[in-house]
Amino acid sequence: MSFFSKLFGTKSTPQQVNEIKPTAEPVTTAENHSPFTLNHIAWTFSTKFYTDAEEFNQEVIDYQNLIYKTNENWKPNAVVFDVPELQIQYMAWVKGASDLLENETLIEEDRDVFEEEPYEEEDDMYQVELLATFIADNGKHFTALEFLLKTHNQQVNKELGDHVFFEGTDETPTLINDLPTYYIACGS
């Protein structure tokens, strides 16, 4: 049984759980020349799973105000990725294959990692690079709110060590499995 099945009692995926409703702010797209990028957003990943997009949005706003003393860079409805489907790639520590969610796979180099012994110095966990597939709720594109919420929830059942601070994504994606793939940069 998957993490989402246990949590919600259904075969939900992160995309189904995190249906995002737009806030009152107008959508910003590349067509109207938004300078917005996720690389100017502060966020700390945690083990809290969000089911309410408005609650998550408010916590992101509060965190921007705490770190930057303003939330002017946070534009929750800005279109950050104009594609209907994408992947994220990130590093985490897991106890085994059972920690991978239904929409996740290991990168090619890590496919055989569970055939080895876990790292004793890492609390018997495996350090892996994961790919997670996201589908846009509207079938067209990802807003900042939808993308950051899905990225946050994707990692809640993983150990990130001290690399919990979101530092942005690649400006240009890499194609992996025919999908644009964005590396999630995390710092300590």
N, C-alpha and C positions, 0 to 999 in steps of 0.2 A: 504494500500500500504506500502511495507516495505521500510526501510531506503535505501537499495541498489536499489530498484525499483525507488524511488524518485530521487536518485543521478544519476543513469544511464539510467532511462527510460525503464529498462528491469527487468525481474525476475532473476537477477544475484545473485549469492551467493558470499561470500568472496573468495571461491576457484576459481570461474570463473573469477572474477575481477582481481585477483592477480596471473595470470599465470606467473611463474618465469622462466626467461631464465638464464641459467648458465653463470657466468662470466668466464674469460679466465683461471682462476686458476683450477688445477685438483681437482677432488672430493676426499675427505678423508673419509674413511669408517672404521668401526670397524676392518675389515679384515687386514688393514695395520696399526693397533694399534695407532690410533690418540688419543692423550690425551685431545682433544677438548671437552669442555663443555660450555654450555650457561651460566653457573654460573660465568664465568669470563668476561662477556660482560656488559658494562654500556649502558643503554638506558633510555630515559625519554619518557613515553607515553604522547601523546598530542591529540588534536582534529583534527590534520591534517590527512586527508585520502590520502594514497599514491596509485597511479595507475601505477607508473613507478618504477620498481624494482631497476633499476640502480640509480635513484635519491635517493631512500631509502638507498641502499647500501652505496652510497657516504656520506649520512648524518650519518649513523652508523660509518663509518670510521672516519669522522670528529669528532664525539662525543668521540670515543675511544682516538683519539689524544688529545682532550681537557681534558678529565678526567685522562687518564693514561700516556699521552705524547708519546704514541705509539699505533699502531693498530695491533700489532703482535698477539693478542688473537682472533681477528675477522677473521674467516675463513668462508666466506659466502657460499662456496660450500661444506663444511664439512657436512657429513650425521650425523645429531644429533639424529634422531629417525628413526630406520630402520623398519618402519611399514607403510602400505599404508593409514591407517586411524587412527585418534586418537582424543581425546578430551582434551580441556584445561578447567581448573576450575579457576575462579577468582571472586573477590569481587568487587562490584560496587554499586553505588546509581542510581536508575532509578525512573522515574516519574510514570511509570505504565507498563502494559504488552506490550503496543505498542513500548516500547524501546527495546524489545527483537528482535533479528534478526532471520531470517528464520532457521538458523542452531543452535539456542540457546534454552536452556530450563533452568528452575530453578532447583537447587538441591532439592531432596525429602523434606528436612526440610523446604524449602521456598515455596513450591507449593501453599500454601494458603495465602501467604503474602498480595496479593492484595485485599483480603476480609477484611483486617484491614485498619485503617486509616494510612496515611503516617506520618512520624516523623516530627512534627513541627520544632523541633530544627535542623533538617537536610533539611531545605527548602522544606518541604512537599514531601520528596523523600523516597523511600524504600531502605534500605540496603539489598542487596541480594547476594547470591552466584550463579554464572551461570556456566553452562556447554556449551561449544561450540564445535561442531564437525568439524574437518578439514579433507579433503581428499588430499593426496599428488598429486601434479600436474602430476608427472610421473607415478602415480599408484603404486609406490614401497616404497619410503622413503621421509623424509623431510630433506632438507638442512637447515643450520642455517639461511640463508637469507629468504627462503620461510617461515620457522616457525616463525621467529621474525616479518616479514612483516604481515603475517596473524594474528598473535597475536596482533600486534599494531592496525591494521585496525579493528579488532573485537571490540575493546574498544572505538573507536573514538566517538561514540554517547552516551557514558556513562559518568557519573561523578565518578571520582576516588578519589575525595577529595585530600588530600595531599600525597596519596600513588601512586605516578606517576613514581617512579624510579624502573626499572626492576632489580630484585635481583636474577633472575634465576628460575629454575624449579626443581621439584623433580628429584632425580637421578633414582629412581625406580617408575614406574607408579602404580597407583591403578586401578583395573579393575572396571569400572562403565558402566553398559549397555553393557557388553562384549567388551568394548573398553579400551585400555590403556589411562589413564587420568593423565595429568600432571598439578599440581597446579602451577599457576603463582604467584611467590612471588614478592610483590611490597612493597617498603619502602617509607619513607618520609624524 
